[in-house]
Amino acid sequence: MLEVELPQVVILWQSLLSRFSEVASFARNVPVEQENFAQLASFLENICSIIIELQNGRDSSPLISEILEALLRDVEIANQLVHICSRKHRIHQSIQSKDLVKRLENVVHDLGRSLRLIPLSSVQNNENTKVIIDSLSQQMQEAYFHSVDVQNSESVEVEHENSLKAEHLQKQSSVGISHSSGNMLNNSESFYDHGSQSDDSRHYDQRHIEPLYEAFVCPLTKQIMRDPVTLENGQTYERSSIERWFKECQENGRKPVCPMTGKELKSTELNPSIALRNTIEEWTARNEGAQIDIARASLTLESSEEEVLYALKDIQLLCFKSRINKHRVRNVGLIPMIVNQLKSSSEKIRCRALEALCLLAEDDEDNKEAIAEADAIRSFVKCLSRELSQEREEAVSLLLELSKSPSLCEKIGCVNGAILILVGMTSSKSENVVAVEKAEKTLENLEQCDKNVRQMAENGRLQPLITRLVGGSEEVQLEMANYLGEIVLSNEGKVLVAEMATKTLVKIMGSGKVLARESVLKALNQISSYDVNGRKLIEAGILPPLIKDLFTVGANQLPIKMKEVSAAILANVVSSGFEYEAVPIDADGDTLVSENIIHNLLHLISNTGPAIEAKLLQVLVGLSSSPDAVLNVVTAIKSAGATINLIQFIEAPQKDLRIASVKLLQRLCPHMGQELADGLRVTTGQLSTLIRIMGANGLTEEHAAAASLLANLPVMDATLTRSLLDEGAFPVVVSRIHEVRHGETRGSRFLTPYLEGLVGVLARFTFLLDDEVVVALAKQYNLASLFTDLLQTNGLDEVQRLSAVALENLSAHSNALSEFPEISKGGFCDCLFPPPKPTGLCPVHHGICSSKNTFCLLEAKAVTKLVACLDHANVSVVEASLAAICTLVSDSVDVERGVQILDQADAIQPILDILQEHKTEVLRQRAVWTVERILRSGDLARTISTDANVHTALVDAFRYGNYNSRQVAEKALKHLNKIPNFSGVFHKIG
């Protein structure tokens, strides 16, 4: 349900009822002058009854609102008396009973007069209600109070004299309530006893406060008049209030009457009372000046919290009333004293001080300067970081006012943490909306200073800098571009700059001015370091000027340092993954992958220093990442004869250069692996350096790149494998694999490519098992068990594939390594007592097998793990696993027992599934070969013969497979009696 906003007059009635009831309740519990306070309570309760009767009335005129506000002010004075007389703290000043009674009497009289002003329209023309109101009003105006404690003149306790006096003065100056029916509304000399006040007292000194005369107060508003006017009968009112009164009379169809006398007026002409106005102004100036002096005396750190709060509140009221008072406050030196209150431990005092300073600064440049001279800005910033939300809001309000002065913007920005906290507030979800809006406006004002713009950018607020960069003068653009190059941007910041300022930066870059290009290159280097910005940079046309900067020689060439930055940007762009191959970079239509451009890059690599060499190698790394571009790079390298030069960088002492070189060779390896292998063999030290990098402690990108390079070199290059063996690579690789598996090396994003590289290097040694040294090492390190364990590395497909390949190679040599027990030669006794048959023999190899010494898959418990891999999503893993399984049914072993092993391992059905799925020709060929071996078992052949899907798959292989597949499929179909055994469809070739 929507909330409906209540009219202001209804809110006033409700507030009035609540306040009168509350004060009446408190008045009955005052410990002194109980009879008099009980009488006050009775009057208040009677008024409550009238309020209940009237609060539903329809009168919402400005006049009734003013009357209700006057009643509310009167009851607040009564509440103050009740509050003071209820205190039980130490006496600071005494109020004698007769003065207290007089005060009570004045309050009741004032309430009665205000009550009498309620018009007939408010009681809906109910004469009875009006009679009740008039009767109660008369009683209250004629009420007389007498003291019961006159003889002993006992004092009433108050908490602090300054509390009473400050509140009293506040009411006088801002509200103007009448306290008596004589010339003076309040006689200060009779109200306060000066006997106990010392000369050096810091409490309010009433001798400086002139009394408020009844003639100064408008009878209608109960406030001091600013523009007094006189009616024909001599009664004086505030111009605005009497005008509203006459308007009310006219709207209600009544003739104009004097509000005080009730008599009809012949004329509504208003005569300005100039003399009275001047007198009021002079009186106000003297009193306000005195009040400022009094407040100054209380603004010390030794003053109590109440004293300071009242003093600050008085300053606010005075400054709100008159701009002149702001000047007075500054001239008497109050601003530094207010600032000093920010050191207080009281949150209330700090908040009130911030409010006062904000009011002083509002629309007053001199006061703003005075506040800044007081070195207060640092204190305001400190208040911004406090937990109290109100204090933060007051502090940001003050900074907002100060920031409106251009001369102070730089001072605010120079305070450590000011801009950072403000930026944080604007992005905070927990901050209240008002504080966020003020912080935002403050930052907008601070943008007038370029230094502040830089600080904002450093703290993540980039929009002001970008605005100046895009729309500023040439000088401003250069300065902003220079800032942009020096600060560290977040990824979000890089994206924002790329979207809004890339075209401007590229345009400045092409201007030809060295200084401009230097500034812009730094900024573009930052932007390009985030991959997603590659497209924006390419679309903005960054490639042509970059290539021009790199290739230009002679008088117009860039300094080497700037060329290095250009190369870094180019490397970032080509590594971003966005298409650049078709983007022309010169007038001839060349692109980055054109052969002559790559030749120029290779030439530049050979004729510059290490820093730019590393960046240019990174450019080639980026180009080699593209499947299409890498072929152009390979062609250019071969035609330029640059292979050996690139390999030699492996030994570079500079880490960046070395890493870039290894990464480039790794990318090129699949396309020119033999050339790289030949180059590594003929150069000195490069191969050992790669092994040293791969085996060094830790795990970095360099480790992963070195391992991957060695793993991707041609595995059938036996000479290279022996070179690796001679350099001690075997034990290094095994040791590092064990460290990775045992968790000694983890938590790096390069862990996966590193482990894949290590396993690839180790697997290549299994292609050289004809070498006795390799066999000995394989036995020593139990490679069969190691690769079996690696086969279970879920999620690392390449590791599983390589492990299966290695197990295939190892298993292929198991039969030759299996040891057969010696059988004694037959003799006479053997005829009678034949020797026992040997036990513990491998069912497949018919010898003594072990995982360590013969690499037997059964002993290594690898069969079930290989079978599990037949269901792998990665086809290459399935191909390698099936190839390893095939070694158990090869011609060199007992095929029948091998088939039984596969049957026991539940491998038959997965193999049949592979045959039927026909994912690749390699898989079909191997599956057909394995199925033919399986079908040699009569029992299995009979079971499988009923599976129509197997029959269909074999027929497809028979019809559409390559020569070997068709030949083997024919044999399989014969086992299923689908083709006669005497048939010879495929004749032996050769």
C-alpha positions, 0 to 999 in steps of 0.5 A, spaced: 500 500 500 502 506 498 504 511 504 500 518 503 504 524 506 500 527 511 498 535 511 503 539 515 497 542 519 496 534 521 503 533 523 503 539 527 497 537 531 499 530 533 506 533 535 503 538 539 498 533 543 504 528 544 509 534 547 503 537 551 502 530 554 509 528 555 511 535 559 504 534 563 507 527 565 514 530 567 511 536 571 507 532 576 514 528 578 518 535 579 521 534 586 520 542 588 515 547 588 510 541 587 504 544 587 505 550 582 508 544 577 502 540 579 498 546 577 502 547 570 500 540 569 493 541 570 493 546 565 497 542 560 492 536 560 486 541 559 489 543 553 490 536 551 483 535 551 482 541 546 487 538 542 484 532 541 477 535 539 480 540 534 486 535 531 481 533 526 479 540 523 479 542 516 483 548 517 489 548 514 491 555 513 498 558 514 495 562 520 493 556 524 500 553 522 503 559 526 499 558 532 500 551 533 508 552 532 507 558 537 504 553 542 509 548 541 515 553 542 511 555 549 511 548 551 518 547 550 519 553 554 515 549 560 519 543 558 526 546 559 523 549 566 521 542 568 527 539 565 532 543 569 528 543 576 528 535 575 535 534 575 539 532 581 546 533 579 551 538 583 549 546 583 552 550 578 548 556 579 542 557 584 535 559 582 531 562 588 524 560 589 520 566 587 524 567 581 522 560 579 515 561 580 515 568 576 518 564 571 512 558 571 507 564 571 510 567 565 510 560 561 502 559 563 500 566 561 504 565 554 500 559 553 494 562 555 495 568 550 497 563 544 491 559 545 486 565 545 489 566 538 485 559 535 480 562 530 473 560 530 474 556 523 478 551 526 473 549 531 468 548 525 464 554 528 462 550 534 461 555 539 461 551 545 468 549 543 470 556 542 467 558 549 471 552 552 478 555 549 476 562 551 475 560 558 481 556 559 485 561 556 482 567 560 484 562 566 491 561 564 492 568 563 490 570 570 493 564 573 497 566 579 503 562 582 506 563 589 512 560 592 511 555 598 519 556 600 520 563 600 522 563 607 528 559 606 529 561 599 531 554 598 535 553 591 533 549 585 538 544 582 541 545 575 546 541 571 549 547 568 548 554 568 550 555 561 545 549 559 540 553 562 542 560 559 544 557 552 538 554 551 534 561 554 538 565 549 537 560 543 530 561 545 530 569 545 534 570 539 531 565 534 524 564 537 522 570 540 518 568 546 515 573 550 516 572 558 512 577 561 506 582 560 511 588 562 516 592 558 521 587 559 520 580 557 525 577 561 529 581 567 536 577 567 538 581 573 532 578 577 533 571 574 540 569 576 544 570 582 551 572 581 553 571 588 557 564 586 560 566 579 567 567 579 571 572 575 574 567 571 568 563 570 567 560 562 560 560 563 555 565 560 555 572 562 548 574 562 551 582 563 552 582 556 545 580 554 540 585 553 533 583 555 528 582 550 523 587 549 515 586 548 515 591 543 520 587 539 515 581 538 510 580 533 503 578 537 501 573 532 508 569 530 511 570 537 518 572 533 522 578 533 520 582 527 524 584 521 519 588 518 515 591 523 508 595 520 503 599 524 495 599 523 491 605 524 489 603 531 497 603 533 498 596 533 504 593 530 505 586 527 510 583 522 508 585 515 508 578 512 504 575 518 498 581 518 498 580 511 496 573 512 491 575 517 488 580 513 487 574 507 484 569 512 479 574 514 477 576 506 477 568 505 472 567 511 468 573 509 469 577 515 471 584 515 478 585 517 479 586 525 485 587 529 488 580 532 489 583 538 483 587 540 478 584 535 476 591 533 474 592 526 479 596 522 477 601 517 483 601 513 488 595 512 494 600 510 500 598 513 505 603 515 512 601 516 515 602 523 522 604 521 525 607 528 522 600 531 526 596 525 532 600 526 532 599 534 531 591 533 536 591 528 541 595 533 539 590 539 540 584 535 547 586 532 549 587 540 546 581 542 549 577 537 555 580 538 555 578 545 553 571 544 559 570 539 563 572 545 560 568 550 560 562 545 568 563 544 569 563 551 566 556 551 570 553 546 575 550 549 577 543 550 576 543 558 569 545 557 564 540 558 560 536 552 554 540 554 557 547 554 561 546 547 555 543 544 550 549 546 556 554 544 556 550 537 549 550 536 549 558 538 554 559 532 550 555 527 543 559 529 547 566 529 550 564 522 544 562 519 540 568 521 545 573 518 551 573 513 554 578 517 555 573 523 559 569 519 564 575 518 564 576 526 565 569 527 571 569 523 574 576 525 574 574 533 578 567 531 573 562 532 574 558 526 581 555 529 577 554 535 571 550 532 576 546 528 580 544 534 573 541 537 574 535 531 580 533 536 574 531 541 573 524 543 565 526 543 562 524 536 556 529 538 561 535 538 565 533 532 559 532 528 556 539 531 563 542 529 563 539 522 556 542 521 558 549 524 564 549 519 559 547 513 555 553 515 560 558 515 563 556 509 557 556 505 557 561 500 563 565 503 569 565 500 573 568 505 571 563 511 573 557 506 580 560 506 580 561 513 578 554 514 583 552 509 589 556 513 587 553 519 590 546 516 583 543 517 582 539 511 586 533 514 582 533 520 576 533 515 579 527 511 580 523 518 573 524 519 571 521 513 574 515 515 570 514 521 565 509 522 560 513 524 556 515 518 553 521 520 560 524 521 562 522 515 556 525 511 558 532 515 565 531 513 563 530 506 558 536 506 564 540 508 569 538 503 563 539 498 562 546 500 570 547 500 571 544 493 566 549 490 572 554 491 577 553 485 583 555 490 582 550 495 581 544 490 588 543 490 589 543 497 584 538 498 587 533 493 594 534 497 591 531 503 593 524 503 588 519 502 582 525 501 581 523 494 582 515 495 576 515 500 572 520 496 572 515 490 571 509 495 565 512 498 562 513 491 563 506 489 560 503 496 554 500 497 553 500 504 554 508 504 547 512 504 545 515 498 546 522 500 553 521 502 555 518 496 551 524 492 555 529 496 562 525 495 560 525 487 559 532 487 565 533 491 570 529 486 567 533 480 569 540 483 576 537 485 576 535 477 578 542 476 585 541 478 589 536 473 593 533 479 587 531 482 585 528 476 591 524 476 590 522 483 583 520 481 586 516 475 590 512 480 585 510 484 580 508 479 576 514 477 579 514 470 573 518 467 576 525 468 582 523 465 579 520 459 575 526 458 581 531 458 585 526 453 579 526 448 577 533 448 583 537 451 588 541 448 594 538 445 598 540 451 593 537 455 592 531 451 600 530 452 599 531 459 594 526 460 597 521 456 603 521 460 599 520 466 596 514 463 602 511 461 605 512 468 599 510 473 598 502 474 591 501 471 586 495 473 583 490 467 577 494 468 580 501 467 584 498 461 578 496 458 574 503 459 580 507 456 580 502 450 573 503 449 573 511 450 580 513 448 584 508 443 582 512 437 585 519 440 591 515 442 593 512 436 591 519 432 597 522 437 601 517 435 601 518 428 602 525 429 610 524 428 612 528 434 617 524 438 615 527 445 608 525 443 609 518 441 613 517 447 607 519 452 602 515 448 606 509 447 606 508 454 599 509 455 598 504 449 602 499 452 598 499 459 592 498 455 594 492 450 597 488 456 590 486 457 588 481 451 580 483 450 583 490 448 586 487 442 580 488 437 579 495 439 587 497 438 587 493 431 580 497 429 583 503 431 589 502 426 595 501 431 598 496 427 601 501 421 604 506 426 607 500 430 611 497 424 613 504 422 616 505 428 620 499 429 622 499 421 624 506 420 632 507 421 636 513 420 634 520 422 627 519 424 628 513 427 625 512 434 630 511 440 631 504 442 627 505 448 621 507 445 622 501 439 622 496 445 615 499 447 613 499 440 615 491 440 611 490 447 605 493 444 605 489 438 607 483 442 601 484 446 596 485 440 598 479 436 597 475 442 590 477 444 587 472 439 584 477 435 584 477 427 590 481 424 592 477 418 588 481 413 590 488 416 594 491 411 600 495 415 603 499 409 602 502 402 604 495 399 598 491 402 603 487 406 600 484 413 604 482 419 604 475 416 607 477 409 614 474 408 618 480 408 615 483 414 617 477 418 624 477 414 624 484 417 623 482 424 628 477 424 633 482 421 631 487 427 632 481 432 639 480 430 641 487 430 638 490 436 639 489 444 636 484 448 631 488 451 628 489 444 630 482 442 625 479 447 619 483 445 620 481 438 621 474 439 614 475 443 611 478 437 613 471 433 611 467 439 604 471 438 604 470 430 606 462 431 599 462 435 595 462 429 594 456 425 595 460 419 600 465 421 605 459 424 606 456 417 608 463 414 613 464 420 616 457 419 617 459 411 620 465 413 625 462 418 627 457 413 628 462 407 632 466 412 636 461 415 634 463 422 633 457 425 640 456 428 640 464 430 633 463 434 636 456 437 642 460 440 638 465 444 636 459 449 643 460 452 641 468 453 643 470 460 637 475 460 631 471 462 625 474 458 629 473 452 631 466 454 623 464 455 621 468 449 626 464 445 624 457 448 616 459 447 617 460 440 621 454 438 616 450 442 610 453 438 615 452 431 616 444 433 610 441 430 612 444 424 619 444 423 621 439 429 627 435 425 630 442 423 630 444 430 632 437 432 638 438 427 640 445 430 640 442 437 645 437 435 650 441 432 650 447 437 654 447 443 650 447 450 643 449 448 640 442 449 644 441 456 641 448 458 634 446 456 635 440 461 638 444 466 632 449 466 627 443 466 630 440 472 631 447 476 627 448 482 621 451 482 616 452 477 615 457 472 613 459 465 620 457 463 620 450 466 614 449 462 616 451 455 623 447 456 619 441 457 614 442 452 620 443 447 623 437 448 617 433 448 615 435 442 621 434 438 621 428 433 621 422 438 624 417 432 630 421 432 634 416 436 640 420 435 637 426 439 634 421 444 641 418 446 644 426 446 638 427 452 641 420 455 648 423 455 646 429 458 643 426 464 635 428 462 633 421 464 633 421 472 632 429 472 625 427 468 623 422 473 625 426 479 621 432 477 615 427 475 615 424 482 616 431 485 609 433 482 605 427 483 607 428 491 605 435 491 612 438 492 611 442 486 604 445 485 599 451 485 602 454 479 598 455 472 604 452 469 603 445 472 599 442 467 604 443 461 610 442 465 607 435 467 605 434 460 612 436 457 616 431 463 612 425 461 613 426 453 620 427 454 620 420 459 616 417 454 620 418 448 626 414 451 621 408 451 622 408 443 629 406 444 628 400 448 633 396 444 639 400 447 641 396 453 642 403 457 635 405 456 632 398 458 637 398 464 634 405 466 627 403 465 628 397 470 631 401 475 626 407 475 620 402 474 617 405 468 612 400 467 609 402 474 610 409 473 606 410 467 601 405 470 600 410 475 600 416 470 595 413 466 590 415 472 591 422 472 584 424 470 583 431 467 590 431 463 589 428 457 596 428 454 599 425 460 594 419 459 595 419 452 603 419 453 603 414 458 599 409 454 604 410 448 609 408 453 606 402 456 605 400 449 612 400 447 614 397 454 609 391 453 612 390 446 618 388 449 616 384 455 616 377 451 623 378 450 625 380 457 621 375 460 625 369 463 624 362 462 626 357 467 631 352 466 628 344 465 632 339 466 634 334 461 630 327 461 633 321 464 631 314 466 628 317 472 624 322 469 620 316 465 618 314 472 618 320 475 616 326 470 619 333 473 614 338 476 611 343 471 614 350 473 609 355 477 608 362 477 609 363 470 606 369 466 600 366 462 601 371 456 609 371 456 610 364 459 615 366 463 617 369 469 615 376 469 615 383 473 613 390 472 620 392 474 624 388 470 620 385 464 615 391 464 609 386 464 602 389 463 599 384 468 604 385 473 604 392 473 596 392 474 595 396 468 590 392 464 584 394 467 586 402 467 587 401 460 580 398 459 578 404 463 581 409 458 577 406 452 571 410 454 575 416 454 572 422 451 579 424 447 579 419 441 587 420 442 587 417 449 583 411 446 587 410 440 593 409 445 590 405 450 587 400 445 594 400 442 597 398 448 592 393 450 593 390 443 600 388 445 597 382 449 594 379 443 600 380 438 603 374 435 609 374 439 605 372 445 599 367 447 593 370 443 588 365 446 591 366 454 591 374 452 584 374 450 582 370 456 585 376 460 581 381 456 575 377 457 577 377 465 578 385 465 571 386 461 575 389 455 571 385 450 565 390 450 568 396 450 573 394 444 566 392 440 563 398 442 569 402 439 569 398 432 561 400 432 562 407 433 568 408 428 570 415 430 577 414 426 580 410 421 586 408 426 581 406 431 577 402 426 583 398 424 586 397 431 579 395 433 578 390 427 585 387 428 583 386 436 576 383 434 579 378 429 584 376 435 578 375 440 574 371 435 579 366 435 576 363 441 570 359 439 566 361 445 567 368 444 565 367 437 559 364 438 557 369 443 559 375 439 556 372 432 549 374 435 550 381 435 548 384 429 551 391 430 558 387 430 556 384 424 554 390 420 561 394 423 565 388 420 562 388 414 563 396 413 570 395 415 570 389 409 567 394 404 570 401 406 576 400 410 583 400 407 587 394 405 589 392 412 582 393 415 579 389 409 584 383 410 583 383 417 575 384 417 575 378 412 578 373 417 573 376 422 567 374 418 570 367 417 570 366 424 563 368 424 562 363 419 559 369 414 565 368 409 567 361 407 574 359 410 576 357 403 574 364 400 580 368 398 577 375 397 584 378 398 590 375 395 597 376 398 601 382 395 608 382 394 
